[in-house]
Amino acid sequence: MEEKHEQETAATQEEEITYHAVEKDGEIAAIWVMKGRKHLRTIDPKSEEGRRILQAYRPSP
């Protein structure tokens, strides 16, 4: 049982953190921070952190 838990922990640690923009009515309503398929937290796109993330991922004109 312990070995299976260690394998799951190792696999989880290898998954990268990603950011997903959640749209509502054509506008970004939230930013989800995900690790694999697990939702870690939600960021308000209007917050300072949310604006920085959106600027980093928006294409330059």
N, C-alpha and C positions, 0 to 999 in steps of 0.2 A: 504494500500500500504506500509506503514512504517513497519508494522508487518512482511510482507513477506520479506522485505529487511533485517530486523533483523535476521530472520530465516536463510536466505542465508548466512549472515555474520557469524553467529554462526557455521553453517555447514562447511564453508570454513576454519575457525580457527581451527576446529577439525582435518582437513586433515593433514597428516604428510608430511614432505618434504622428497622426495626420489631423488636418483641419478641414471641416466640411461646412460650407455655407448653406444655411437653411433659408430658402426663399419663401415668401408669402406675398401674394399679389405683386409679383415682379420685383420685390425688394428683399434685400438680405435682412432677415428677422433675427437670426442667431448664428453663432459660429460654434459648432460642436468640436470638441477636442476628443479624438478617438485613439485608442491603442488597440490595433486589430479591429475586432468587432465590438469592443467594450467602450461605452461612452464614459469618458472621465469627467468632463464638466462642460458647461455652456458659457460662452462669452457673449456679452452684449456688444453688437457691432458698433454701437455709438460710444462705448467706453474708450478710454485712451488705448488700452491693449487691443481692443477690437479694431480700432482705426489703424494701428500699426500693422496688424496682421493683414488687413485688407489691402493696405498700400503695398505690402511686400509681395502680394500675389496678383495684383492687378497689372495687366500689360501696360507698358509705357506707350503713349500716343506717338 
